[in-house]
């Protein structure tokens, strides 16, 4: 079996967001939590805790986003 892209979850202070997921995405999230628990031996009590590391991993792998983040912001006064 290939390795999952997420590893053990970091314990960090959360920011609360409320989102709606399609039922199919929620089912896949539950299945991913089960697969991760099987692979790492770390029980995922709340599969919603997987969402943040998944988004972070997605953004870190988005080359266009990372390039855009590296471009210094120009000041509103036209660079002065």
Backbone as numpy.savetxt, mean C-alpha at the origin, in Angstrom:
# Nx Ny Nz CAx CAy CAz Cx Cy Cz
5.74 -21.95 -5.01 4.90 -20.77 -5.01 5.78 -19.53 -5.01
5.40 -18.53 -5.77 6.17 -17.29 -5.80 5.91 -16.50 -4.54
6.84 -15.65 -4.21 6.73 -14.83 -3.00 5.74 -13.70 -3.23
5.00 -13.35 -2.20 4.10 -12.21 -2.26 4.91 -10.93 -2.22
4.36 -9.85 -2.74 5.09 -8.58 -2.79 5.16 -7.90 -1.43
4.22 -8.19 -0.54 4.25 -7.60 0.80 4.90 -8.56 1.77
5.65 -8.00 2.69 6.25 -8.79 3.75 5.54 -8.48 5.05
6.18 -8.71 6.17 5.58 -8.38 7.46 5.20 -6.90 7.53
4.12 -6.61 8.22 3.61 -5.24 8.30 4.33 -4.45 9.38
4.68 -3.21 9.06 5.31 -2.32 10.03 4.25 -1.78 10.98
4.64 -1.59 12.23 3.74 -1.02 13.22 3.97 0.48 13.23
3.01 1.24 12.71 3.17 2.68 12.55 1.88 3.36 12.98
1.97 4.62 13.38 0.78 5.36 13.79 -0.09 5.63 12.57
-1.32 5.17 12.57 -2.18 5.30 11.39 -2.92 6.63 11.30
-3.34 6.93 10.09 -4.25 8.04 9.81 -5.52 7.39 9.32
-6.64 7.71 9.90 -7.88 7.03 9.56 -8.50 7.61 8.28
-8.82 6.71 7.36 -9.53 7.04 6.13 -10.71 6.10 5.99
-11.75 6.55 5.34 -12.88 5.69 5.05 -12.98 5.56 3.55
-12.96 4.32 3.07 -13.05 4.07 1.63 -14.09 2.97 1.39
-14.64 2.99 0.20 -15.53 1.92 -0.23 -14.80 1.10 -1.27
-14.85 -0.21 -1.12 -14.21 -1.12 -2.07 -15.28 -1.94 -2.76
-15.08 -2.24 -4.03 -15.98 -3.19 -4.67 -15.88 -4.54 -3.95
-16.96 -5.29 -3.95 -16.99 -6.58 -3.25 -15.89 -7.51 -3.74
-15.60 -7.49 -5.05 -14.56 -8.38 -5.58 -13.18 -8.00 -5.04
-12.93 -6.70 -4.87 -11.64 -6.26 -4.32 -11.55 -6.68 -2.85
-12.65 -6.57 -2.11 -12.65 -6.98 -0.71 -12.39 -8.48 -0.59
-13.01 -9.27 -1.44 -12.77 -10.72 -1.41 -11.30 -11.03 -1.70
-10.73 -10.32 -2.67 -9.32 -10.52 -2.98 -8.42 -10.08 -1.83
-8.81 -9.02 -1.14 -8.05 -8.55 0.02 -8.04 -9.62 1.11
-9.19 -10.23 1.35 -9.28 -11.30 2.34 -8.41 -12.49 1.93
-8.47 -12.85 0.64 -7.65 -13.96 0.15 -6.17 -13.64 0.26
-5.79 -12.38 -0.02 -4.39 -11.97 0.10 -3.94 -12.08 1.55
-4.80 -11.65 2.48 -4.46 -11.74 3.90 -4.21 -13.19 4.31
-5.02 -14.09 3.81 -4.83 -15.51 4.11 -3.51 -16.01 3.53
-3.21 -15.64 2.28 -1.97 -16.06 1.64 -0.76 -15.49 2.37
-0.84 -14.24 2.78 0.26 -13.60 3.52 0.48 -14.29 4.86
-0.61 -14.61 5.55 -0.49 -15.31 6.83 0.17 -16.67 6.63
-0.20 -17.35 5.57 0.39 -18.66 5.28 1.88 -18.53 4.97
2.24 -17.51 4.20 3.63 -17.34 3.77 4.54 -16.85 4.88
4.06 -15.89 5.68 4.92 -15.26 6.69 4.73 -15.83 8.09
3.63 -16.53 8.31 3.32 -17.01 9.65 2.78 -15.91 10.55
2.56 -14.72 9.98 2.04 -13.57 10.72 0.54 -13.47 10.45
-0.28 -13.67 11.48 -1.71 -13.58 11.31 -2.12 -12.14 11.03
-2.99 -11.95 10.05 -3.51 -10.63 9.72 -4.92 -10.56 10.31
-5.03 -9.95 11.50 -6.31 -9.88 12.18 -7.29 -8.99 11.43
-6.80 -7.92 10.82 -7.64 -6.99 10.09 -7.07 -6.80 8.69
-7.66 -7.45 7.67 -7.14 -7.33 6.32 -7.06 -5.90 5.81
-7.83 -4.97 6.37 -7.76 -3.57 5.96 -6.37 -3.00 6.21
-5.62 -3.58 7.15 -4.26 -3.10 7.43 -3.30 -3.39 6.28
-3.72 -4.21 5.32 -2.89 -4.49 4.16 -2.95 -3.37 3.13
-4.01 -2.57 3.18 -4.24 -1.56 2.14 -3.10 -0.54 2.09
-2.68 -0.01 3.22 -1.62 1.00 3.23 -0.31 0.47 2.65
0.19 -0.70 3.09 1.43 -1.18 2.48 1.27 -1.50 1.00
0.08 -1.93 0.59 -0.15 -2.20 -0.83 -0.07 -0.90 -1.64
-0.69 0.15 -1.14 -0.64 1.43 -1.83 0.79 1.97 -1.86
1.49 1.86 -0.73 2.88 2.33 -0.67 3.75 1.57 -1.67
3.56 0.26 -1.75 4.33 -0.56 -2.69 4.00 -0.17 -4.13
2.73 0.05 -4.40 2.30 0.45 -5.73 2.95 1.78 -6.12
2.90 2.76 -5.23 3.48 4.08 -5.54 4.99 4.00 -5.70
5.65 3.20 -4.87 7.11 3.07 -4.97 7.52 2.44 -6.29
6.65 1.62 -6.86 6.96 0.98 -8.13 6.52 1.77 -9.34
5.86 2.89 -9.14 5.39 3.72 -10.24 6.49 4.71 -10.60
7.23 4.40 -11.65 8.39 5.22 -12.01 8.02 6.66 -12.35
6.90 6.84 -13.06 6.49 8.20 -13.42 6.17 9.01 -12.16
5.52 8.38 -11.19 5.21 9.07 -9.94 6.49 9.44 -9.20
7.43 8.51 -9.14 8.67 8.78 -8.42 9.47 9.90 -9.10
9.48 9.92 -10.44 10.16 11.01 -11.15 9.47 12.34 -10.85
8.13 12.33 -10.86 7.38 13.57 -10.59 7.66 14.07 -9.18
7.85 13.17 -8.24 8.13 13.57 -6.86 9.52 14.17 -6.72
10.45 13.81 -7.61 11.82 14.30 -7.52 11.99 15.67 -8.15
11.05 16.11 -8.97 11.15 17.42 -9.62 10.85 18.48 -8.57
11.79 19.42 -8.35 11.54 20.47 -7.35 10.36 21.34 -7.77
9.55 21.68 -6.79 8.39 22.54 -7.07 8.84 23.96 -7.36
8.21 24.57 -8.34 8.50 25.97 -8.66 7.64 26.85 -7.77
8.19 27.97 -7.37 7.44 28.87 -6.52 6.35 29.56 -7.32
5.30 29.97 -6.64 4.17 30.63 -7.28 4.56 31.98 -7.85
5.69 32.53 -7.41 6.10 33.86 -7.88 6.96 33.80 -9.13
6.98 32.64 -9.80 7.74 32.53 -11.05 9.20 32.22 -10.85
9.57 31.63 -9.73 10.95 31.21 -9.51 11.82 32.24 -8.85
11.25 33.29 -8.32 12.09 34.30 -7.66 12.11 34.10 -6.17
